[in-house]
């Protein structure tokens, strides 16, 4: 789909064109996000093409669209697709991933704890640390 569409109106300036059109070389063309409907420019519903990707919500706006992740997913669609917060988090033995808003972190299972002097080592038995 072309971003500029002829609405078949001659012009000398943008004031001669319908709303959401611009004068280019003495001819009115619809601006990006709009399509010619007779001599008018109508908004295109970009969301019909599902531009935001999986686990996202697309909201059509005049001449454009806005994406956001569904509740419980993180990302910046359409640039970074939405995903579960723990999708790329690998926790060590005896730990599980806990999502917290836009972030996720590892939690030790009951009876296990992190060694504060070596967090990278993962969870250790509480009886081994105390």
N, C-alpha and C positions, 0 to 999 in steps of 0.2 A: 504494500500500500504506500503510495506516495505521500509525503508530508505536505505537499502543496497541491491543491486541487483548484482548477479553473471554475469559477462560478458564472462565467459568461457575462460579465459586466465590464464595460470600458471605464477607465478612471484616469484622473490626473494626479490624485493623491489618495491617501487612506480614507479621507472623509467621504469620498465617492463610493466606497465599498460598504457592504453590509457588515453587521457585527461579526467579529471573529474572522475577518478577511483583511488582506492587505493588498495594496496596489504595487504590482511589480511589472515594469515595462508597459504601463497603460492598460493592464488587465488585472482584475481582482482575483485573488487566489485565497482559498481557505487556509488558515493558520494550522500549524501542527496540532493534532488532537481533534480536528474538525473535518467534516466531509460535506461536499456540496449536495444540497437538496434543493433543486431548482436554482433560484438566485440567492438562497440563504446558505449559511454554514451551520450545520448541526453537530453537536457534540458526538464524538465517537466513544462508545463504551469499551475502553481498552481491557476491562476486566473479563470480557467474553473470551479473550485469547489466553486467559490464565497466566499473566506475566509474572506473578509473584512466586510461583513454585509451590511445592507441597507444604502442608501444615501452615498455610498462610491465609490471610483474609485480604481481599482486594476491594478497595472502595473507589468507585469511579468519581472523578471530580470534573468540573468544567474544563475541558481541554487537556486533561491529564488523568492520573490515577495515583492512589496511595496504597502501599503494602504494609502489613504488620503481621507478626506471627500469631498463630492461634494461642490461646491460653495454655501455658505449660511448655511452650517451645521458645527457643531463643534464636536470634539472627537479625539481619538487616536486609530483608528482601527488597528488591530482587537481586541485590549485589551478593549477599551471603544468605543462602537458603536456610530456612528455619529447620531446626533439629531439636531433639530432646537434649536438655542441658548435660546429661551424663553420657551422651553418645560417644564422645571422644575422651572420656575420663577413665583411666585405668587405675584402680585401687589395688593395693597389695593384698597379701593373704590376711584374712580375718578383718577385712574392711569392706565397706560398701559406699557407693556414691550417693550423696544427698543433694538434690537441687535446691538452690536458694535464690529465687528471682532470676537474674541474668547469669548467675554463677553456679558452680557446683563444687563440692569438696568431699573428701573421703572421711568417713567416720569409722572408728574401730567398733567391732562387735563387742557385746557385753563380755566382760572378763579380760578385755584386751585394751591397750593404750599405746599412744605414740611415745617414743623416747624423745623428750624435748631437746636433747643434745644431738639427736640424729633422726629427724623427722622422715628423711628419705628412706630410712630402713623399714618403714611401715609399722604395723602394729606388733607389739610384743606382749606376752602374758603379763598381767599386772603383778603377779608374784615374782617375776624376773626383774622388774624395775624398782620396786619399793625397797 
